[in-house]
Amino acid sequence: VTLGIMPRLSRPIESMRPRYDVVVVGSGYGGGVAAARLARAGRQVCVLERGREFVPGDFPEDGAAFRGEVQVTPAGKPTVGDPAALFDFRVGQDIHVLVGCGLGGTSLINANVCLRPEARVLADEAWPRALRDDPAGLEAGFRAAEVMLSPRTFPEDQEAPAKLQALLRAGRSLGARAVRLPLAVHFGAAERRHGLTRRPCVSCGDCVTGCNHEAKNTVAATYLPDAVLHGAEIFTEVSVIRVERAGAAWRVYYDCVGYGRERFPEAGPMCVIADLVVLAAGALGSTEILLRSRAAGLPLSDRLGQRFSGNGDVIGFGYNNRAPVDAIGWGKRPRDEVVPVGPTLTGMIDLRGQERLADGCVVQDGAVGDPGMAVAGREVGVDPLPVPGGERAGAAVDDLGAALRVAQQQ
């Protein structure tokens, strides 16, 4: 049920102007920050997002809804599923990637953590010199992001979720530092920020399938409404194809997702002109746009697309442990049938600060959203525990698993 409090930020495509000072492609953290800062600077900003706009109440809460929000794209093959679906799986030869597709990017389905890295991580020569040589500017950037995202730890005056208690016990048994994580989640009384109402986290555990309770401080609840309040115009279901020079300006060629224009290739793409273009469509999206632009004649480096890397994460699952950790999200289950799960991640065992940087790591607790619960179970080779709605989630996973297997074979 849509709460009806969070207003829509996007505009109908028919209202797009032919020219803007700035066109921002993508609406995740990179695009959201750029749109907000440039709009605050008085520039006329247009944001183009490939996915749909989701507001609390729109995110999937059972297997049937989850199935409708999955798209799978094998390398070199057409997309299977709705091209504007929230969970965008890209299947490759050596790596598969999950991308969030929607206004707010992958922040819609992330785990909310706002943890600063060790200082020596960003001192590595792999980072641009301008970043390494300006620690004061980097610190100011961290502070600005924290002001906008308002990271908080799980409240000390609330009973800690079972999974957090288990993690803290594990940390103590290791003699390691175990603490609560700073999260871009709203705790405490309801309040208005950036023109939107933020409500307290209900500990449903469904952060990674999308927050339906107005508690998650996504880009769509922070930077993007701030951008709109300062005059930015946002358009969704717009897929950018390529960019090209137009004298001192740029042409941004795009198509509309879900309108059926692909059946009429002779119509060609549409375009908008901008003095400045910010490509913030993610590691995959921005690279794809640049590769297509280079193929159309835009001079770019021959190293484009190289040195790609995934996240430095490892996810593990424990099954039928001695101590229950209540790490399955609520989904659509009635409140009297569930216990508090907490946000997806709530704490960490901090094993950083090692002599060798590469030896450091953090260990965090975790929860899977109810629609994705069966995914976790099937991936580790066991059937998930029976819960109301589990059969529906299982059907969704069967469909997704079959699509991924076919894509790998192709």
C-alpha positions as CSV (number, residue, x, y, z in Angstrom):
1,V,0.0,0.0,0.0
2,T,1.5,3.3,-1.0
3,L,1.8,5.6,1.9
4,G,1.0,8.6,-0.3
5,I,3.3,11.0,1.6
6,M,6.4,11.0,-0.6
7,P,5.7,13.0,-3.7
8,R,6.8,12.0,-7.2
9,L,10.0,13.7,-8.3
10,S,10.0,12.9,-12.0
11,R,8.2,14.8,-14.8
12,P,6.4,13.5,-17.9
13,I,8.8,13.2,-20.8
14,E,6.7,15.6,-22.9
15,S,7.9,18.5,-20.7
16,M,11.6,18.0,-21.4
17,R,13.1,21.1,-22.9
18,P,15.4,21.0,-25.9
19,R,18.4,22.4,-24.1
20,Y,19.8,22.6,-20.5
21,D,22.9,23.9,-18.9
22,V,23.6,20.4,-17.6
23,V,22.4,16.9,-18.4
24,V,23.1,14.3,-15.7
25,V,22.8,10.7,-16.9
26,G,22.0,8.4,-14.0
27,S,20.5,9.1,-10.6
28,G,22.5,7.0,-8.1
29,Y,25.1,8.5,-5.8
30,G,27.2,10.1,-8.5
31,G,24.3,11.5,-10.5
32,G,22.3,12.5,-7.4
33,V,25.2,14.4,-5.9
34,A,26.0,16.1,-9.2
35,A,22.4,17.1,-9.8
36,A,22.0,18.6,-6.3
37,R,25.2,20.5,-6.2
38,L,24.8,21.9,-9.7
39,A,21.2,22.9,-9.1
40,R,22.2,24.6,-5.9
41,A,24.8,26.5,-8.0
42,G,22.0,27.9,-10.1
43,R,22.5,25.7,-13.2
44,Q,19.6,24.5,-15.2
45,V,19.8,20.7,-14.6
46,C,18.1,17.8,-16.4
47,V,18.4,14.3,-14.9
48,L,17.9,11.3,-17.1
49,E,17.2,7.9,-15.5
50,R,16.7,4.6,-17.3
51,G,14.5,3.0,-14.6
52,R,11.2,3.9,-13.1
53,E,10.5,6.0,-10.0
54,F,9.7,4.0,-6.9
55,V,8.1,5.5,-3.8
56,P,7.6,3.7,-0.5
57,G,4.8,1.1,-1.1
58,D,6.0,0.3,-4.6
59,F,8.8,-2.1,-3.7
60,P,8.1,-5.9,-4.0
61,E,7.0,-7.7,-0.9
62,D,6.4,-11.2,-2.2
63,G,7.6,-13.6,-4.8
64,A,5.1,-12.6,-7.5
65,A,6.0,-8.9,-7.2
66,F,9.7,-9.8,-7.1
67,R,9.4,-11.8,-10.3
68,G,8.0,-8.8,-12.0
69,E,11.0,-6.7,-10.9
70,V,13.8,-8.8,-12.4
71,Q,15.5,-8.4,-15.7
72,V,18.4,-10.5,-17.0
73,T,20.7,-9.5,-19.8
74,P,23.2,-12.1,-21.1
75,A,26.3,-10.7,-22.8
76,G,25.4,-9.8,-26.4
77,K,21.8,-11.0,-26.0
78,P,18.5,-9.2,-25.6
79,T,17.2,-8.5,-22.1
80,V,14.8,-11.1,-20.6
81,G,12.1,-9.4,-18.6
82,D,10.9,-5.8,-18.1
83,P,13.8,-3.5,-19.2
84,A,12.8,-1.1,-16.4
85,A,12.7,-3.8,-13.7
86,L,14.4,-2.9,-10.4
87,F,16.8,-5.8,-10.2
88,D,19.0,-5.7,-13.3
89,F,21.2,-8.8,-13.6
90,R,24.0,-8.7,-16.2
91,V,25.4,-12.1,-17.1
92,G,28.9,-12.3,-18.4
93,Q,31.6,-14.8,-19.1
94,D,33.8,-14.1,-16.0
95,I,31.5,-12.0,-13.8
96,H,27.8,-11.4,-13.2
97,V,26.6,-8.1,-11.9
98,L,23.5,-6.9,-10.1
99,V,22.5,-3.3,-10.8
100,G,19.7,-1.3,-9.3
101,C,17.5,0.1,-12.0
102,G,15.3,3.0,-10.7
103,L,15.3,6.6,-9.7
104,G,18.0,6.6,-7.0
105,G,20.1,3.8,-8.6
106,T,21.4,1.0,-6.6
107,S,20.9,3.0,-3.4
108,L,17.3,1.7,-3.6
109,I,18.5,-1.9,-2.9
110,N,21.7,-1.4,-1.0
111,A,22.4,-2.1,2.7
112,N,22.6,1.5,3.8
113,V,26.2,1.4,5.2
114,C,28.0,4.8,5.4
115,L,31.4,3.6,6.7
116,R,34.5,5.7,6.0
117,P,37.5,3.7,4.7
118,E,40.9,3.7,6.4
119,A,42.9,6.8,5.3
120,R,45.6,4.7,3.7
121,V,43.1,3.1,1.3
122,L,42.6,6.4,-0.5
123,A,46.4,7.1,-0.4
124,D,47.0,4.3,-2.8
125,E,48.4,5.4,-6.2
126,A,45.5,3.9,-8.0
127,W,43.5,6.9,-7.0
128,P,43.8,10.3,-8.8
129,R,46.6,12.5,-7.5
130,A,44.1,15.4,-7.1
131,L,42.3,13.2,-4.5
132,R,45.4,11.9,-2.8
133,D,46.9,15.4,-2.5
134,D,43.9,17.1,-0.9
135,P,43.1,15.4,2.4
136,A,41.3,18.5,3.6
137,G,39.0,18.5,0.6
138,L,38.4,14.8,1.0
139,E,37.4,15.4,4.6
140,A,35.0,18.2,3.6
141,G,33.4,15.8,1.1
142,F,32.9,13.1,3.7
143,R,31.3,15.6,6.0
144,A,29.0,17.0,3.3
145,A,27.8,13.5,2.4
146,E,27.2,12.7,6.1
147,V,25.1,15.8,6.5
148,M,22.9,14.8,3.6
149,L,22.7,11.0,4.3
150,S,22.4,11.5,8.1
151,P,24.1,8.1,9.1
152,R,23.1,6.8,12.5
153,T,23.8,3.6,14.4
154,F,21.0,1.3,15.6
155,P,19.6,3.0,18.7
156,E,21.2,1.9,22.0
157,D,17.8,2.4,23.7
158,Q,16.2,-0.3,21.6
159,E,16.7,-4.0,22.0
160,A,19.4,-5.1,19.6
161,P,18.3,-7.4,16.8
162,A,19.2,-11.1,17.3
163,K,21.7,-11.0,14.4
164,L,23.4,-8.0,15.9
165,Q,23.6,-9.6,19.3
166,A,25.1,-12.7,17.7
167,L,27.7,-10.7,15.9
168,L,28.7,-8.8,19.0
169,R,29.2,-12.0,20.9
170,A,31.3,-13.4,18.0
171,G,33.5,-10.3,18.2
172,R,34.0,-10.6,21.9
173,S,34.9,-14.3,21.5
174,L,37.6,-13.2,19.0
175,G,38.9,-10.5,21.2
176,A,38.2,-8.0,18.3
177,R,36.5,-4.7,18.2
178,A,32.8,-5.2,17.5
179,V,30.6,-2.0,17.0
180,R,27.3,-0.8,15.4
181,L,27.5,0.4,11.9
182,P,26.6,4.0,10.7
183,L,23.6,3.5,8.5
184,A,21.7,5.8,6.1
185,V,18.5,4.9,7.9
186,H,16.1,7.1,9.9
187,F,15.6,6.2,13.5
188,G,13.6,8.2,16.0
189,A,10.5,10.4,15.5
190,A,9.2,11.3,12.1
191,E,10.6,14.5,10.6
192,R,10.6,16.5,7.4
193,R,13.9,16.6,5.4
194,H,14.4,17.8,1.8
195,G,10.7,18.3,1.6
196,L,9.9,14.7,2.4
197,T,8.7,12.9,5.5
198,R,11.1,10.4,7.0
199,R,9.7,7.8,9.4
200,P,11.4,5.6,11.9
201,C,12.8,2.2,10.8
202,V,10.4,-0.6,11.7
203,S,13.2,-3.3,11.6
204,C,11.5,-5.3,8.9
205,G,14.8,-6.4,7.3
206,D,13.7,-5.7,3.8
207,C,16.2,-2.9,3.0
208,V,17.7,-4.8,0.0
209,T,14.4,-5.3,-1.7
210,G,13.4,-1.7,-1.2
211,C,12.2,0.2,1.8
212,N,8.4,0.6,1.9
213,H,8.4,2.5,5.2
214,E,10.0,5.9,4.4
215,A,12.9,5.1,6.6
216,K,15.8,4.5,4.2
217,N,17.8,7.6,3.2
218,T,18.4,6.6,-0.4
219,V,19.5,9.1,-3.1
220,A,15.8,9.4,-4.0
221,A,15.1,10.6,-0.5
222,T,18.0,13.0,-0.1
223,Y,20.0,14.4,-3.0
224,L,17.3,14.1,-5.7
225,P,14.6,15.9,-3.8
226,D,17.2,18.5,-2.8
227,A,18.0,18.9,-6.5
228,V,14.3,19.3,-7.4
229,L,13.8,21.9,-4.7
230,H,16.6,23.9,-6.4
231,G,15.0,23.6,-9.9
232,A,16.3,20.4,-11.4
233,E,14.0,18.5,-13.7
234,I,14.0,14.7,-13.6
235,F,12.9,12.3,-16.3
236,T,12.6,8.5,-15.8
237,E,12.4,5.5,-18.2
238,V,14.9,7.4,-20.4
239,S,17.8,5.2,-21.7
240,V,20.7,7.2,-23.0
241,I,22.3,5.7,-26.1
242,R,25.4,7.9,-26.8
243,V,26.7,11.5,-26.7
244,E,28.4,13.6,-29.3
245,R,29.9,17.0,-29.6
246,A,27.7,19.8,-31.0
247,G,30.2,22.7,-31.3
248,A,30.9,23.9,-27.8
249,A,27.9,21.9,-26.5
250,W,26.9,18.2,-26.4
251,R,24.0,16.2,-27.9
252,V,22.7,13.4,-25.7
253,Y,20.8,10.8,-27.7
254,Y,18.2,8.8,-25.8
255,D,15.2,6.6,-26.2
256,C,12.2,6.0,-24.0
257,V,11.9,2.6,-22.2
258,G,8.7,0.8,-22.5
259,Y,7.0,2.9,-25.2
260,G,7.5,0.4,-28.0
261,R,9.7,2.7,-30.1
262,E,12.2,-0.1,-30.6
263,R,9.6,-1.6,-33.1
264,F,10.2,1.5,-35.3
265,P,14.0,1.7,-35.7
266,E,13.5,4.1,-38.6
267,A,12.3,6.7,-36.1
268,G,15.8,7.0,-34.6
269,P,16.7,8.3,-31.1
270,M,15.7,11.6,-29.7
271,C,18.2,14.1,-28.3
272,V,18.6,16.9,-25.8
273,I,21.5,19.5,-25.9
274,A,23.6,20.5,-22.9
275,D,26.6,22.7,-22.3
276,L,27.8,20.1,-19.8
277,V,27.1,16.3,-19.5
278,V,27.7,14.3,-16.4
279,L,27.8,10.6,-17.1
280,A,26.9,8.9,-13.8
281,A,25.2,5.8,-15.1
282,G,27.4,3.4,-13.1
283,A,30.5,1.4,-14.0
284,L,28.5,-0.5,-16.6
285,G,26.1,2.1,-17.9
286,S,28.6,5.0,-18.3
287,T,31.1,2.6,-20.0
288,E,28.4,1.3,-22.4
289,I,27.4,4.9,-23.3
290,L,31.0,5.8,-24.0
291,L,31.7,2.7,-26.0
292,R,28.7,3.4,-28.2
293,S,29.8,7.1,-28.5
294,R,33.3,6.0,-29.5
295,A,31.8,3.6,-32.1
296,A,29.9,6.6,-33.5
297,G,33.1,8.7,-33.9
298,L,33.7,10.4,-30.5
299,P,37.5,10.3,-29.9
300,L,38.1,8.4,-26.6
301,S,41.0,6.5,-25.0
302,D,41.6,2.9,-26.2
303,R,41.7,1.9,-22.5
304,L,38.0,2.6,-22.1
305,G,36.4,-0.3,-20.3
306,Q,39.6,-1.7,-18.9
307,R,40.6,-2.3,-15.2
308,F,37.1,-3.2,-14.3
309,S,36.6,-4.6,-10.8
310,G,33.8,-5.9,-8.7
311,N,33.2,-5.1,-5.0
312,G,35.6,-6.5,-2.5
313,D,32.9,-8.4,-0.7
314,V,32.3,-12.0,0.2
315,I,28.8,-13.1,1.3
316,G,28.4,-16.3,3.4
317,F,25.2,-18.0,4.7
318,G,24.8,-20.0,7.9
319,Y,21.9,-22.4,8.0
320,N,20.1,-24.0,11.0
321,N,22.6,-22.5,13.6
322,R,22.3,-23.1,17.3
323,A,21.1,-19.6,18.0
324,P,18.3,-18.1,15.9
325,V,19.3,-14.8,14.3
326,D,16.0,-13.8,12.6
327,A,17.6,-12.7,9.4
328,I,14.7,-13.0,7.0
329,G,12.8,-9.9,6.1
330,W,9.1,-9.5,6.8
331,G,7.8,-9.1,3.3
332,K,4.0,-9.2,3.4
333,R,3.7,-11.3,6.5
334,P,1.3,-10.0,9.2
335,R,3.0,-8.1,12.0
336,D,1.9,-10.6,14.6
337,E,3.8,-13.4,12.8
338,V,7.2,-11.7,12.7
339,V,9.9,-10.5,15.1
340,P,12.2,-7.5,14.6
341,V,14.9,-8.2,12.1
342,G,16.6,-4.8,12.1
343,P,18.1,-3.1,9.0
344,T,19.9,-5.4,6.6
345,L,23.3,-4.7,8.2
346,T,23.6,-3.4,11.8
347,G,27.1,-4.1,13.1
348,M,30.6,-5.2,12.3
349,I,33.7,-6.9,13.7
350,D,36.4,-4.4,12.8
351,L,39.6,-6.3,11.7
352,R,41.1,-3.3,9.9
353,G,44.3,-1.6,11.0
354,Q,46.5,-4.6,10.1
355,E,50.2,-4.2,9.3
356,R,49.4,-5.0,5.6
357,L,46.4,-3.1,4.3
358,A,45.3,-6.1,2.3
359,D,45.0,-8.2,5.5
360,G,42.4,-6.0,6.9
361,C,38.6,-6.7,6.7
362,V,35.3,-6.2,8.4
363,V,32.8,-8.9,9.2
364,Q,29.1,-7.7,9.2
365,D,25.8,-9.3,10.0
366,G,23.2,-9.6,7.3
367,A,19.6,-10.2,6.5
368,V,17.8,-11.0,3.2
369,G,14.5,-9.4,2.2
370,D,11.6,-11.8,2.2
371,P,11.2,-11.9,-1.6
372,G,14.9,-12.7,-1.9
373,M,15.0,-15.3,0.9
374,A,14.7,-18.3,-1.4
375,V,17.5,-16.9,-3.6
376,A,19.9,-17.2,-0.6
377,G,18.8,-20.7,0.3
378,R,19.0,-22.1,-3.2
379,E,22.4,-20.5,-3.8
380,V,23.9,-22.4,-0.9
381,G,22.2,-25.7,-1.9
382,V,19.5,-25.9,0.7
383,D,15.8,-25.2,0.8
384,P,14.9,-22.1,2.9
385,L,13.0,-22.5,6.1
386,P,9.2,-22.6,5.5
387,V,7.6,-19.3,6.0
388,P,4.3,-17.8,4.9
389,G,4.8,-16.7,1.3
390,G,7.9,-18.9,0.8
391,E,6.2,-20.9,-1.9
392,R,5.6,-17.8,-3.9
393,A,9.2,-16.6,-3.4
394,G,10.4,-20.0,-4.5
395,A,8.5,-19.8,-7.7
396,A,10.1,-16.4,-8.4
397,V,13.5,-17.9,-7.7
398,D,12.9,-20.9,-10.0
399,D,12.1,-18.5,-12.8
400,L,15.2,-16.3,-12.1
401,G,17.5,-19.3,-11.7
402,A,16.3,-20.8,-15.0
403,A,16.9,-17.5,-16.8
404,L,20.4,-17.2,-15.4
405,R,21.3,-20.7,-16.3
406,V,20.0,-20.2,-19.9
407,A,22.0,-17.0,-20.1
408,Q,25.2,-18.7,-19.0
409,Q,24.7,-21.4,-21.6
410,Q,24.3,-18.8,-24.3
